[in-house]
Amino acid sequence: MKKKSNYRLDKEKADEMLNNILDTCNLPPTSDTLETDMLIHSLQRRKIFVFKIIAIFFLIVAVISPLFFKADPSFMLINSSKTVVVASHMLYEDCFVMTLSGDADFENIYAKKNDGALVYPDQADSSSGVVILPYNGDALNIYIPTKSGECIQAVLNETK
């Protein structure tokens, strides 16, 4: 095996050689020393490396984040209306609360279980738009009639 040679050059001679090369190329001599130029180059390489690490981190976070933020598939509208909007909904242990806006007919809102049993809201307040349905974990088909005669169907899936 051949041993690699280590070349060493005095910094003053290296600066002199750099200025000679610049003079030969008809460029003005540099006021910076070769050591300063090498230090700046080294810092730029470190900065690029740090930015690469940061970019890789954000890429990994972007790829993994859908695993932590899942959509709520337990509630979905089958058919919707422009006149009634489900502004918000929240599922609790014993009830399902939704806030409606628009021209919903609050007196005739009901839900149907899979076995055909009807469930009526414990509360249906037209002034606040809040509808509270009792819930025991079974799937519910929620029917929201409008004052114009349409009927919106929403499905709350089983959560047991």
Buried (B, 14 or more C-beta within 10 A) or exposed (E): EEEEEEEEEEEEEBBEEBBEEEEEEEEEEEEEBBEEBEEEEEEEEEEEEEEEEEEEEEEEEEEEEEEEEEEEEBBBBEEBBEBBBBEEBEBEEEBBBBBBEBBBBBEBBBBBEEEEEEBEBEEBEEEEBBBBBEBEEBBBBBBBBBEEEBEBBBBBEEBE
